[in-house]
Amino acid sequence: MKINELIDSRSDLTDGGAGKSAVVLMTRIRLARNLAQQPFPGWAKEAQKREIRDQCMQAVAALPQMKRGLAIPVETLDELQKQILVERHLISRELCHSKSGSGIVISKDQSVVVMVNEEDHLRIQVLRAGFQFKKVWNTINTLDSDLEEHMDYAFSPKLGYLSACPTNLGTGIRASAMMHLPALVITGQMEKVVRAVNQLGMAVRGLFGEGSDASGSIFQISNQTTLGESEEEIIKHLHGVLTTIVDQELNARDRLGENEPNKLHDKIGRAFGILQNGHLLNSGEAMNLLSLIRLGIDLGVMPETERAVVDRLFIECQPAHIQHAAKGSFDPNQRDVLRAARLRSEFAKVPAPDFSNSDR
């Protein structure tokens, strides 16, 4: 598979409707692994990095799970291609800045990604639409075990898997869920939720991870502790916290529907009107409007069939995707025009909200 084939193909995330989940858009687990007797990427010389990259990419690409996938050095990608992979949550922004000696292996369905020579020699990642921690953990655990048969991991009986950053010592696991929390945002409860989650040892970030904002009321919530607990215990703890947040979001929606139905319906109706008629939309505004449409689907005022469309547009309305679709180089204002045109076209086919059908 070549990079443009992968970019032009759809994945579970771009076409799955988040497994028809009302709140959890995506589940992801990432493992940090390093090779024994080799310097971490930040300390390695260029020749060492290339040697490590070639060894890791060859081992990963040979796995059955990666058959007919993409294996490519990062320096062969142009800036637009790298940004598209970031917008699809396939690679980190940090990997984009790598000048040489780094690589990526991506499965054909884009659910499995291994970044080579980012902060660690290997960042193994599995992601799926919806709330699917058990399935994601089983997949990545098998992948990690298969890879460990062919590679000598850096491991300490006392500290566990060794990593470039001490925060990843031990299991090296980062489990996270991307959550759609519009009612908690609208009712002003999100700040309280963030504080509570932080006190439980979890991190709350925006759409694209650390340093990004929560466009579209989308938040990434993940574990911070990797040492002293097993992978299963970490995932179980996170799953419990996320389940509580799901309940809080659904309760907030109920209260909005009972106490301020006109406010809620007005927001959804205005979002629909702008998406059908707007001519200038930046990515942040588009995300917020799509968020309200998805809320309308969850509340039963818009057809369930539109869920997959909205979830796909969350990604395809990002700047690099807009530019790729239009096949040219455009400044931000031009992209805003193209984005609005794309959304008008998509929503011309969507029926108007029917607020008599609200089930909350």
C-alpha positions in Angstrom: 0.0 0.0 0.0 1.2 3.5 -0.8 0.6 6.6 1.2 -2.0 8.1 -1.2 -3.9 4.9 -1.3 -4.1 4.9 2.5 -5.2 8.6 2.6 -7.9 8.0 0.0 -9.3 4.9 1.8 -11.7 5.1 4.7 -11.2 3.5 8.1 -13.3 2.4 11.0 -12.8 5.9 12.5 -13.8 7.8 9.3 -16.7 5.6 8.4 -17.8 3.7 11.5 -20.2 6.1 13.2 -18.3 5.4 16.4 -19.9 2.1 16.8 -23.2 4.0 17.3 -21.9 5.2 20.7 -23.6 8.3 22.0 -20.6 9.5 24.0 -17.4 7.6 23.3 -16.1 8.3 19.8 -12.9 6.3 20.0 -11.0 3.9 22.2 -7.2 3.8 22.0 -4.4 2.0 23.7 -0.7 2.7 23.1 2.4 0.9 24.4 5.9 2.3 24.7 8.7 -0.2 24.0 12.4 0.1 23.5 15.2 -2.2 22.3 17.7 -3.5 24.8 21.3 -2.3 24.4 20.3 0.6 22.2 20.2 4.3 23.0 16.8 6.0 23.2 16.0 8.0 20.0 16.8 11.3 21.6 20.4 10.2 22.4 21.0 8.0 19.3 23.3 9.1 16.5 21.7 9.4 13.0 23.3 6.1 11.8 22.0 4.3 15.0 18.5 5.7 14.5 18.4 4.5 10.9 19.6 1.1 11.9 17.0 0.9 14.7 14.3 2.2 12.3 15.0 -0.4 9.7 15.1 -3.2 12.2 11.9 -2.2 13.8 10.0 -1.5 10.6 11.0 -4.8 9.1 9.9 -6.7 12.2 6.5 -4.9 12.5 5.7 -5.1 8.8 6.3 -8.8 8.8 3.5 -9.4 11.4 0.3 -10.9 10.0 -1.8 -8.0 11.4 0.1 -5.6 9.2 -0.2 -7.5 5.9 -0.8 -5.2 2.9 -0.3 -2.2 5.2 1.9 0.9 4.8 5.6 1.0 6.0 7.3 4.2 5.2 10.1 6.5 6.6 8.8 9.7 7.9 11.2 11.9 5.9 9.6 10.6 2.6 6.3 12.1 3.6 5.4 15.7 2.7 3.9 18.1 5.3 0.4 17.7 4.0 0.6 13.9 4.2 1.9 14.0 7.7 -0.8 16.4 8.8 -3.5 14.2 7.4 -2.1 11.3 9.5 -2.2 13.5 12.6 -5.8 14.6 11.9 -6.7 10.9 11.7 -5.0 10.3 15.1 -2.6 7.8 13.4 0.7 9.6 14.3 1.7 12.2 16.9 2.6 15.8 16.2 6.0 15.1 17.6 6.7 12.5 15.0 6.0 15.0 12.3 8.9 17.1 13.4 11.4 14.2 13.0 14.0 15.0 10.3 15.3 11.5 9.7 15.6 8.1 11.2 11.9 7.7 12.1 9.2 5.5 10.4 5.6 4.5 10.5 3.9 1.2 9.9 0.1 1.4 9.5 -2.3 -1.6 9.0 -4.5 -1.6 5.9 -7.7 -0.7 8.0 -5.8 2.0 9.9 -6.6 0.5 13.3 -3.0 -0.5 14.1 -0.1 1.9 14.0 3.5 1.6 15.1 5.6 4.7 15.2 9.3 4.1 15.2 11.8 6.4 16.8 9.4 9.0 18.1 10.2 9.4 21.8 10.7 5.7 22.2 11.9 3.1 19.6 8.4 1.7 19.3 5.0 3.3 20.0 2.5 0.6 19.3 -1.1 1.9 19.0 -4.5 0.3 18.4 -7.6 2.4 18.0 -11.2 1.5 17.4 -14.4 3.5 17.0 -16.7 3.4 20.1 -16.2 2.1 23.6 -14.2 -1.1 23.0 -11.4 -1.4 25.6 -11.6 -5.2 25.8 -11.3 -5.6 22.0 -8.5 -3.0 21.7 -6.6 -4.5 24.6 -6.8 -8.1 23.2 -5.6 -6.8 19.9 -2.6 -4.8 21.2 -1.6 -7.5 23.7 -1.4 -10.1 21.0 0.5 -7.7 18.7 3.0 -6.8 21.5 3.6 -10.5 22.3 4.1 -11.4 18.7 6.6 -8.6 18.3 8.4 -9.4 21.5 9.2 -12.9 20.0 11.3 -11.2 17.4 12.8 -8.2 19.3 14.7 -7.9 22.5 12.8 -5.3 24.6 14.5 -3.2 27.2 13.1 -4.6 30.5 13.9 -4.4 34.2 12.6 -6.9 36.7 12.2 -4.0 39.1 11.0 -1.2 36.8 9.2 -3.1 34.0 9.6 -1.9 30.4 12.1 0.9 30.2 11.2 4.1 28.4 12.8 7.4 27.4 10.4 9.3 29.8 10.0 8.1 33.4 6.3 8.6 33.2 6.0 5.6 30.8 8.1 3.2 33.0 6.5 -0.1 34.0 3.7 -1.2 31.7 4.4 1.6 29.2 0.6 1.8 28.6 -1.5 4.8 27.7 -5.2 4.0 27.4 -7.6 6.7 26.4 -11.0 7.4 25.1 -12.2 10.3 22.9 -15.4 11.5 24.4 -18.2 13.8 23.0 -19.4 15.8 26.0 -21.6 18.7 24.7 -24.2 18.7 27.5 -21.4 19.0 30.2 -19.9 21.9 28.2 -23.3 23.6 27.7 -24.3 23.3 31.3 -20.8 24.6 32.5 -20.0 21.3 34.4 -16.9 20.3 32.3 -14.4 22.2 34.5 -15.7 20.3 37.6 -15.4 17.0 35.7 -11.8 17.8 34.7 -10.8 18.6 38.3 -12.4 15.4 39.5 -10.7 13.3 36.8 -7.3 14.8 37.5 -7.6 14.0 41.2 -8.2 10.3 40.1 -4.9 10.3 38.3 -6.3 10.8 34.8 -5.4 13.4 32.2 -7.9 15.4 30.2 -6.8 16.8 26.8 -8.3 18.2 23.7 -9.1 16.7 20.3 -5.4 16.2 19.2 -3.9 15.5 22.6 -1.7 17.6 24.8 -1.8 21.4 24.1 -4.8 21.2 21.8 -8.3 22.6 22.5 -11.5 20.7 22.9 -13.1 21.6 19.6 -16.6 20.1 19.1 -16.8 19.4 22.9 -14.5 16.4 22.3 -12.1 15.5 25.0 -9.4 12.8 25.3 -9.2 11.2 28.8 -6.4 8.8 29.6 -4.4 7.2 32.4 -1.3 8.9 33.8 0.1 6.0 36.0 2.0 3.3 34.2 4.1 1.9 37.1 2.9 -0.2 40.0 -0.3 -1.6 38.4 -0.9 -4.2 35.7 -2.2 -3.3 32.3 -5.6 -4.9 33.2 -5.9 -2.9 36.4 -5.1 0.4 34.7 -7.7 -0.3 32.0 -10.3 -1.4 34.5 -9.7 1.8 36.6 -10.0 4.0 33.5 -13.0 2.2 32.2 -14.8 2.8 35.5 -14.0 6.5 35.4 -15.1 6.8 31.8 -18.4 5.0 32.5 -19.1 7.5 35.3 -18.4 10.4 32.9 -20.8 8.8 30.3 -23.5 8.7 33.0 -22.9 12.4 33.9 -23.1 13.5 30.3 -26.4 11.6 29.7 -27.8 13.0 32.9 -26.8 16.5 31.8 -28.6 15.9 28.5 -31.7 14.8 30.4 -31.7 17.9 32.6 -31.2 20.2 29.6 -34.1 18.5 27.8 -36.4 18.8 30.9 -35.4 22.3 32.1 -34.2 24.2 28.9 -35.6 22.3 25.9 -35.9 25.5 23.8 -32.3 26.4 24.5 -31.2 23.0 23.4 -33.4 22.9 20.3 -32.3 26.4 19.3 -28.6 25.4 19.4 -29.3 22.3 17.2 -31.6 24.2 14.8 -29.1 27.1 14.4 -26.2 24.6 13.8 -28.3 22.9 11.1 -29.1 26.2 9.4 -25.5 27.3 9.3 -24.2 24.0 8.0 -26.8 24.1 5.2 -26.2 27.8 4.3 -22.8 28.9 5.6 -20.2 30.2 3.2 -17.2 30.7 5.5 -16.4 28.2 8.3 -13.1 27.6 10.1 -12.4 24.2 11.5 -13.2 25.1 15.1 -16.6 26.5 14.2 -17.3 23.5 11.9 -16.5 21.1 14.7 -18.8 22.9 17.2 -21.7 22.8 14.7 -21.1 19.2 13.9 -21.0 18.5 17.6 -24.5 19.9 18.0 -25.8 17.9 15.1 -24.4 14.7 16.6 -26.2 15.7 19.9 -29.4 16.0 17.8 -28.9 12.5 16.5 -28.4 11.2 20.1 -31.5 12.9 21.2 -33.6 11.4 18.3 -34.4 14.7 16.6 -32.2 13.8 13.6 -31.9 10.4 11.8 -29.5 7.8 13.2 -28.3 7.2 9.7 -26.4 10.6 9.8 -24.2 9.5 12.7 -21.5 8.0 10.5 -21.6 11.1 8.2 -21.0 13.5 11.2 -18.2 11.3 12.6 -16.5 11.2 9.2 -16.8 15.0 8.8 -15.2 15.5 12.2 -12.0 14.3 10.5 -12.6 15.3 6.9 -13.2 19.0 7.8 -9.8 19.4 9.3 -7.4 21.7 7.4 -5.2 19.1 5.7 -8.1 16.9 4.7 -9.8 20.0 3.1 -6.7 20.9 1.2 -6.1 17.3 0.1 -9.7 16.9 -1.2 -9.4 20.2 -3.2 -6.0 19.2 -4.6 -4.2 22.4 -4.2 -2.5 24.8 -1.8 -4.8 27.2 0.0 -4.5 29.8 2.7 -6.8 29.6 5.8 -9.5 31.8 4.3 -9.7 29.8 1.2 -9.9 26.6 3.2 -12.8 28.1 5.2 -14.7 28.7 1.9 -14.0 25.2 0.7 -15.0 23.7 4.1 -18.3 25.6 4.1 -19.0 24.4 0.5 -18.3 20.8 1.5 -20.6 21.0 4.5 -23.4 22.7 2.4 -23.1 19.8 0.0 -23.3 17.2 2.7 -26.1 18.8 4.6 -28.2 19.5 1.5 -29.3 15.8 1.7 -29.9 15.8 5.5 -33.5 16.2 6.7 -34.2 19.1 9.1 -34.4 18.4 12.8 -37.8 17.1 14.0 -38.1 18.3 17.6 -41.3 16.5 18.1 -39.2 13.3 18.0 -37.0 14.2 20.9 -36.6 11.1 23.1 -35.0 13.0 26.0 
